[in-house]
Amino acid sequence: MTEVPYTTIRPALLAADSFTQLSSSDFALGVTLSPRGNELAIHTQIFSERSSKTPGRSEAKPPSLSNKDAVWMAKWGSTPTSAVKLYGDSYVTFKHLQVSARQRQDEGIPFESSQNIELLHGYTEMYMENVQAYIDQLGMEENVDLDSYEHWTTVYVTLGLFQTLLTPQSGLMTGLVGEELLLWLNVNFVAPTSEQARQYAHKEKPWLEDGFWDYLTRATVRGLWKGASHFFSILSSHPSPILRRIAPQLVKTLESHPRSTSYGTEQEFFSAHSRWSDSVRLLRRELQLLNKTEGQGDWREGLEDLVGILEGKQDVIMDICSEGEGAAGWREAVAVWGIWVRPDFKRQDLPDTLALINDTLPIDGSYADEAAQAALVSQQLKRFLHNSARQNPWLGAHIADLMENMDMTVYDTPIADDDEDFQDDTNIPADALTLRDVLIMDYAEQILHADPGSWQIEFDYLAACGPVGKARLGAVLSRLAVDVEEDNSVDRSKEISVLLDTREDRMDEEGIEEEKSLARLTGMQRVQKLVEVCKDYALWEEMETLCKVVARLLIQRRRYGDAISYSIYAKDFNTVSRISDLLLEEYIVRGRDEFIELVNSVPDVSDVLLDSPTFHLGGMSSLAMTSFRNRLAFLERYAAFHKDFRDGKKKDAASGLMNMLNSDLVPKWWWGVILIDAAGLCNEDEMWFEESDAYDLLRHVEEIYIRADQGCAPDYLGALEKMMQQDMQKEDDRRSDTGDGVTVEAALKQLEVVRLALARYLARSFTMRGGR
């Protein structure tokens, strides 16, 4: 039976016992994959055919799913910690490169200048350091992932070839390239190995060992003959008198082989090489004088190959590059071409040379790294970018960015129209996106999106891709999960670390620390950074949505002051009004002191509006602003009233209460509560209210009675009813009893207490006035 691949969603959308119920209903779960990232959307869908064909089937809702119209988002895959470090470190390099590019543009430094290429060589070197650190980390893991290790090694090789050919350390693109290619080859395709050397070093007659002459020819063609000098010198003790005679001459010729790096000018090198070629011809003459059968099957073939290398014979070199231990095929042939075949080998000679070599040593395009490196050598740079991205999205994105900082068109060899192996599948107008933008966005969305902690990195990569990138940034931001709780257990700065000691001469240390600090952001710090991102890129709609979500989360955690700020940022004045009501509910449930503390956390509205990133956009009606300002003003004054009362400032409390009533700040549903507060002051020994104030309070009481007769009592006594219900609940809890709910009649009876207190207060006032 064939196993069906499946993915487990956690946490589960359905309980284990709900699948039977789901399968018998008209609903099923549908899945839609994201075309750009590692996300999927899960939703309910109706099997209309099954529903219509099944008799007696009633309309049902999907089991255990609270909302049949909801869409659940899920992700698969995760980014290893070691990879997060790579992505983080290379992000720092990428961001500094963007700043450097703008500076160079402002300074008018030409793309093709040696100064620009030297600078890009340094950035390429940083990327290579990032990759090498990742490879080292992979190699140190307890269970080494060999596939990943080998893959990232090929990435390093391709990046190294790019540096060698397009961003040389000298900054010059017109010089000889043979030595640079040979260095790249020997660093990345090590041959011959030290193990081979040790194998022959302990032998008295190493020439009798299998592979000995292959070892000497490989060391020679790689320019590493000095490391094998011991074995060349030991040929002087060979049993053959002819070889003993020729060996010293061979060693002398190798020792005098001119290398371009040892000369100040190309002309000096060419002159030295011409003189050296004379000595090679003498060596060849020595071999030609030998009997054809001399040394056959022993040393003759090996010696012929060695002299053939010195002569730069193409067939000999390609045979060596195709056979034997350590042979690296066409890459080896290209890398040694400028050492032995063409001493004047330059970058412009690479395409024709590769075509010549490929007749004997073909390219295997099924391997992405080989295809990318071949395209780079043949200077088909657009093909190179596509194959680099096929090899690894990280590689394609960062190489594309480096290439945009150079005028690469002058080095690009056009691709034939009938080349079926290459198809440009971008299909994007040139004025909308460059290939560089496409590759960077692909990297950001496919790789970085797998790690939720890399959101800041993903944002900056997308933002570097023009208007289309910024539009996608908004889409990513709208799907980003946010929280308002600080998570002190996470310190991603350890994952996104930067080796300052290796970069202090190339990067601003303060800038590096700033980038590292982004990784530490959690909770509200993260929210604030997201708001800044929205502001920086004018993502106003996304900002309003974000602020609404944050406000809702803050409300759930009773952080009402911050919730009000974010609701104002979102221009969501309905939520501000709701928060105002919630604060009054807090007074009912939790009492005076906690209410005062919560209201004290409410910020000044004028300051919030000035700080609001969206305030300058308008869209705030004067009516809406007046409404929520009045609600917040009431909260502030009501909290001040209770604080004055608590602190014994009864006169100030009475004055504040009357100011609230007379300025129409008190919500109608709160009238009953504030009149109870007034009754408390009326029952004090001191006369805190003016006589006119008492009459005004009595007028409010009478208005409630009139409205009650009209059936509108709940509009005025709603808060009082809740307070009475809360008090009753506390009493019932003490008595372990459950009483009846509070009625409007009960609230009106409570208001009789207020009326009586005011009547007594006025009587006292009249008596005192009459006495005077």
Residue pairs with C-beta under 8 A, 6 or more apart in sequence:
7 76
9 42
9 72
9 74
13 29
13 42
13 64
13 65
13 72
14 22
14 63
14 64
14 65
15 64
18 63
18 64
21 63
21 64
22 28
22 29
22 62
22 63
25 60
25 61
25 62
25 63
26 46
26 47
26 48
26 50
26 51
26 57
26 59
26 60
27 44
27 45
27 46
27 47
27 60
27 61
27 62
27 68
28 44
28 45
28 47
29 42
29 43
29 44
29 45
30 42
30 43
30 44
30 45
31 40
31 41
31 42
32 40
32 41
32 43
33 39
33 40
34 40
34 41
36 442
36 445
36 446
37 75
37 445
37 446
37 449
37 450
38 75
38 76
38 77
38 446
38 449
38 450
39 73
39 74
39 75
39 449
39 479
40 73
40 74
40 75
40 76
41 71
41 72
41 73
41 74
42 71
42 72
42 73
42 74
43 70
43 71
43 72
44 62
44 65
44 68
44 69
44 70
51 57
61 68
62 68
73 479
75 449
75 450
77 450
78 450
78 451
79 87
79 447
79 448
79 450
79 451
79 454
81 495
82 134
82 137
82 138
82 141
83 134
84 451
84 453
84 454
84 492
84 495
84 496
85 133
85 134
85 137
85 495
85 496
85 497
86 130
86 131
86 133
86 134
86 394
87 394
87 447
87 448
87 451
87 454
87 457
87 496
88 454
88 457
88 492
88 495
88 496
88 497
88 519
89 130
89 133
89 496
89 497
89 498
90 126
90 127
90 130
90 394
90 398
91 457
91 460
91 461
91 496
91 515
92 496
92 498
92 507
92 512
92 515
92 516
93 123
93 126
93 127
93 130
94 398
94 401
94 460
94 461
94 464
95 460
95 515
96 123
96 507
96 508
96 511
97 123
97 401
97 402
97 405
98 464
100 119
100 123
101 405
104 116
104 119
104 405
109 115
109 116
110 116
110 407
111 405
111 406
111 407
112 173
112 406
112 407
112 410
113 171
114 170
114 171
114 172
115 171
116 171
116 405
116 406
117 167
117 168
117 171
117 172
117 173
117 406
118 169
118 170
118 171
120 167
120 402
120 405
120 406
121 163
121 167
121 168
121 169
121 171
122 506
123 402
124 159
124 162
124 163
124 167
124 402
125 163
126 503
126 506
127 159
127 398
128 156
128 159
128 160
128 163
129 499
129 502
131 152
131 155
131 156
131 159
132 156
133 499
134 152
135 149
135 152
135 153
135 156
138 144
138 145
138 148
138 149
138 152
139 149
151 392
152 392
154 369
154 391
155 369
155 391
155 392
155 394
155 395
156 188
157 188
157 189
157 369
157 373
158 369
158 372
158 373
158 376
158 388
158 391
158 395
159 395
159 399
160 184
160 187
160 188
161 184
161 373
161 376
161 377
162 376
162 399
162 402
164 177
164 180
164 181
164 183
164 184
165 177
165 347
165 350
165 376
165 377
166 173
166 376
166 402
166 403
166 406
166 408
166 411
167 402
167 406
168 175
168 180
173 347
173 411
174 346
174 347
175 266
175 346
176 260
176 266
176 269
176 338
176 343
176 344
176 345
176 346
177 338
177 345
177 346
177 347
177 350
178 260
178 337
178 338
178 339
178 342
178 343
178 345
179 259
179 260
179 261
179 338
179 339
181 334
181 335
181 336
181 337
181 338
182 222
182 223
182 335
182 336
182 338
182 339
184 335
185 222
185 328
185 331
185 332
185 335
185 336
186 222
186 223
186 224
189 326
189 328
189 331
189 332
190 326
191 218
191 222
191 325
191 326
191 327
191 328
192 215
192 218
192 219
192 222
192 224
192 228
192 325
192 326
193 326
196 211
196 215
196 325
197 215
197 227
197 228
199 209
200 206
200 209
200 212
200 215
200 231
201 230
203 209
206 212
206 231
206 234
207 213
207 235
207 238
207 298
207 299
211 324
211 325
212 231
212 302
213 299
213 301
213 302
213 305
214 324
214 325
215 228
215 231
216 225
216 228
216 231
216 232
216 302
216 306
217 302
217 305
217 306
217 309
217 320
217 324
218 320
218 324
218 325
218 326
218 327
219 225
219 227
219 228
220 228
220 254
220 306
220 309
220 310
221 309
221 317
221 320
221 321
221 332
221 336
221 340
222 336
223 259
223 336
223 339
225 232
225 254
229 251
232 247
232 250
232 251
232 254
233 247
233 251
235 243
235 244
235 247
235 250
236 244
236 247
236 248
237 244
238 244
238 247
238 299
240 295
240 298
240 299
242 290
242 294
242 295
243 295
243 299
243 303
246 283
246 286
246 287
246 303
249 282
249 283
249 286
250 283
250 303
250 306
250 307
252 279
253 276
253 279
253 280
253 283
253 310
254 310
256 276
256 279
257 276
257 310
258 269
258 272
258 273
258 276
260 266
260 269
260 343
262 269
263 269
263 272
266 344
269 343
270 343
270 344
273 343
280 307
280 310
280 311
283 307
283 310
284 307
284 311
287 303
287 304
287 307
290 300
294 300
295 303
305 316
305 319
305 320
308 315
308 316
308 317
309 316
309 317
309 320
309 340
310 340
312 340
312 341
312 342
314 341
314 356
317 333
317 336
317 337
317 340
317 341
318 333
318 357
318 360
318 361
320 327
321 327
321 328
321 329
321 330
321 332
321 333
321 336
321 361
322 329
322 360
322 361
328 335
329 361
330 354
330 357
330 358
330 361
330 362
330 363
330 374
331 370
331 373
333 357
333 361
334 350
334 353
334 354
334 357
334 377
337 345
337 353
337 357
338 345
342 349
342 353
345 353
347 379
347 411
350 377
350 378
350 379
351 377
351 378
351 379
351 413
354 374
354 377
354 378
355 378
363 370
363 371
363 374
364 370
365 371
365 374
365 421
368 387
368 390
368 391
368 392
369 391
371 387
371 390
371 391
372 384
372 387
372 388
372 390
372 391
375 381
375 383
375 384
375 387
376 384
378 413
379 411
379 412
379 413
380 412
380 413
380 414
380 415
380 422
381 403
381 408
381 411
381 412
382 412
382 415
382 424
382 435
383 415
383 422
384 399
385 396
385 399
385 400
385 403
385 435
385 436
385 439
386 396
386 422
388 395
388 396
388 399
388 400
389 395
389 396
389 397
389 400
389 439
389 442
390 396
393 439
393 442
393 443
393 446
393 447
394 443
394 447
396 439
396 442
396 443
397 439
397 440
397 442
397 443
397 444
397 461
400 435
400 436
400 439
400 440
401 436
401 440
401 464
403 436
404 434
404 436
415 422
426 433
426 435
426 438
428 438
432 466
432 467
432 468
433 465
433 466
433 468
436 465
437 465
437 466
437 468
437 469
440 461
440 462
440 464
440 465
440 469
441 461
441 462
441 465
441 468
441 469
441 472
443 461
444 457
444 458
444 461
444 462
445 458
445 462
445 472
445 476
448 454
448 457
448 458
448 461
449 458
449 476
452 480
452 481
453 490
453 492
453 495
453 519
455 476
455 480
456 518
456 519
456 521
456 529
456 533
458 476
459 473
459 476
459 477
459 533
461 469
462 469
462 470
462 472
462 473
462 476
463 469
463 470
463 473
463 536
463 537
465 472
470 537
470 539
473 533
473 537
473 539
474 537
474 539
474 541
474 542
477 530
477 533
477 534
477 539
477 542
477 546
478 542
478 545
478 546
480 530
482 526
482 527
482 530
482 546
482 549
482 550
482 553
483 522
483 523
483 526
483 553
484 523
484 524
484 527
484 550
484 553
484 554
484 557
484 559
484 562
485 522
485 523
485 557
486 522
486 523
486 524
486 525
487 522
487 523
488 522
490 520
490 522
491 519
491 520
492 519
492 520
493 516
493 517
493 519
493 520
495 519
496 515
496 516
496 519
497 516
498 512
498 515
498 516
500 509
500 512
503 512
518 529
521 529
524 562
527 546
527 550
530 546
531 543
531 546
531 547
531 569
531 613
533 539
534 540
534 542
534 543
534 546
534 613
535 543
535 613
540 614
540 617
543 569
543 570
543 613
543 614
544 569
544 570
544 571
544 572
544 614
545 570
546 570
547 566
547 567
547 569
547 570
547 572
548 566
548 567
548 570
548 572
548 575
550 566
551 563
551 564
551 566
551 567
551 570
551 572
551 575
552 563
552 575
554 560
554 562
554 563
554 566
555 563
555 575
555 578
555 579
555 582
558 586
558 598
559 601
560 579
560 582
560 583
560 586
560 598
560 601
560 602
561 598
561 601
561 602
561 603
562 601
563 575
563 579
564 576
564 579
564 602
564 603
564 608
564 632
565 603
565 608
565 611
567 573
567 575
567 576
567 579
568 576
568 605
568 608
568 609
568 612
568 628
569 608
569 612
569 613
569 614
570 614
571 614
571 619
571 620
573 620
573 624
573 625
573 627
573 628
576 628
576 631
576 632
577 627
577 628
577 631
580 628
580 631
580 632
580 634
580 635
583 595
583 598
583 599
583 602
583 635
584 635
584 667
584 670
584 719
585 722
586 594
586 595
586 598
587 595
587 638
588 719
588 722
588 723
588 726
589 726
592 642
592 646
593 646
595 639
595 642
596 639
596 642
596 643
596 646
599 635
599 636
599 638
599 639
600 639
602 632
602 635
602 636
605 628
605 629
605 632
609 615
630 665
631 667
633 665
634 660
634 665
634 666
634 667
637 656
637 659
637 660
637 665
638 660
638 674
640 656
641 653
641 656
641 657
641 660
641 677
642 653
644 650
644 652
644 653
644 656
645 653
645 677
645 680
645 681
650 681
650 684
650 686
650 688
651 688
653 681
653 688
654 678
654 681
654 688
654 689
654 693
657 674
657 677
657 678
657 681
658 689
658 693
658 696
660 666
660 674
661 674
661 696
661 697
661 700
662 696
666 674
668 715
668 716
669 714
669 715
669 716
669 717
669 718
669 719
670 719
671 700
671 704
671 716
671 717
672 704
672 716
672 717
672 718
672 719
672 720
672 721
672 747
672 750
672 751
673 719
673 720
673 723
675 697
675 700
675 701
675 704
675 751
675 754
676 720
676 723
676 750
676 753
676 754
678 689
678 697
678 754
678 758
679 753
679 754
679 757
679 758
681 688
681 689
682 688
682 689
682 694
682 757
682 758
682 760
682 761
683 757
687 761
687 764
687 765
687 768
689 697
689 761
691 762
691 765
691 769
694 758
694 761
694 762
694 765
695 762
697 754
697 758
698 755
698 758
698 759
698 762
701 751
701 754
701 755
701 758
703 716
704 713
704 716
704 717
704 748
704 751
705 748
705 751
707 713
707 715
707 716
708 716
708 717
708 744
708 748
713 744
713 747
713 748
714 721
714 744
717 744
717 747
717 748
717 751
720 747
720 750
720 751
721 742
721 744
721 746
721 747
724 742
724 746
724 747
724 750
725 741
725 742
728 739
728 742
731 739
732 738
732 739
